[in-house]
Amino acid sequence: MDKKTIGSFICILRRASGMTQQELADRLHVSNKTVSRWECDESSPELSLVPVIAELFDVTTDELLRGQRDPQTDGESSPRAFQQVSYLIKNSTIKYRMRSLLAAFLSVTALVAMVIFGFGLRAPVVGIGLSLVLIAASLILQADSLSTVRLALGDIQSGIPGIRSQLYRAWQVFFVVCHLNIFIFFSVLPFITGYESIDSIMPRNTWLWLLPLYLFLALIVCLAFSFFVPMIISHQDALGEAYICAEKKNAKLRLICICICIGALFCCGIIENATPPDISDIAQGKTFTGFEEFRQYAETPISVDYDGHIVDVYDKETGEVRHYETSDESLWSEDYLTDEDGAKYPFTWRNQDVIGIDADSDLSHITVYSRADQIAYNHYVETRIELYLLVCIAIIIVTVVAYLNKRIRIGRLLADVP
């Protein structure tokens, strides 16, 4: 009596019936540890239990002792056996899809956590750590789910139609989640590489500028990874020559679609960078018709906070409200403007609200821009980048839809292949 063969066969029959070890143990009036030892080939069932187990799983005692079904009776399987197999396929695929959705949710949560902690709570280190943990958890969960469904479907007889199709779909879902994690990781990567120090906070527009570059790198990684997919699947689950030929054609189609996508994104990037906005296009600023008028404005002591709001300081001695603090005196500096003849016009920068200046050659018109103008300009630039990213995403979506419409449906091709 081959203990290993019997134990493996009992494990296959139990899974095909959709039973747990505890449920089988309850029906046989033994402990679940006893069933576990059978399936791990540490012991064999007592001879008195062999007929009971055979009847329970609708096999003969000879088939149970041999550890496999009689090839002559495989085509005459009872309706109950097919019902059990159908139940296993449906149950396994439903569980796999639910766990895959959970893995994808963890991936998206990783990016959301990084954005919240990186921009909202200003704790990038916490966001980076949490994102990496969630990405790792997503990959581990998806790999464990794939292993479970492969073990369940691989234990079923190879003559059952649709098994190869289900295995292929399971692999495809696995690689989709892997690609999603790659894109999420490269979206988080700018937070890791873009800081000057561990305590610095990355501006949102900086992340938006870096994001297309890192997503492009992620696309290259996914493309290289996709070429190994047929070899990985063929090595793990032999799906036949039809699958290999179809997958090669799909790989060529993927390469064409990705090249089109990269070309479109590159063109969008050139167009977006070819017309950089200037602050004068966004804000009107404050214009002076002469140097003396400008000098009085520049030498008026005004301090502002980081949001561009003027800071009012109440002077208890005089009872007046002034727009500067004594500590701002260290920020005052000497500067000058030069006209077209080279003459210098000196002044003192005391107005901390001014962040930019634009003057004509004869100094007849001098325009200054405040911090509020700079904030409006930054908001415009961020909106422009976000629109560019939306265009990029739309191009990718259109490319993916076109690929899905044109690719060879391997799932249908394998549906009726035993």
Secondary structure by P-SEA (a helix, b strand, c coil): ccaaaaaaaaaaaaaaacccaaaaaaaacccaaaaaaaaaccccccccaaaaaaaaacccaaaaaaccccccccccccaaaaaaaaaaaaaaaaaaaaaaaaaaaaaaaaaaaaaaaacccccaaaaaaaaaaaaaaaaaaaaaaaaaaaaaaaaccccccaaaaaaaaaaaaaaaaaaaaaaaaaaacccccccccccccccaaaaaaaaaaaaaaaaaaaaaaaaaaaaaaaaaccccaaaaaaaaaaaaaaaaaaaaaaaaaaaaaaaaacccccccccccccccccaaaaaaaaacbbbbccccbbbbbbbccccccccccccccccccccccccccbbbbbbbccccccccccccccccbbbbbcaaaaaaaaaaaaaaaaaaaaaaaaaaaaaaaaaaaccccccccccccc
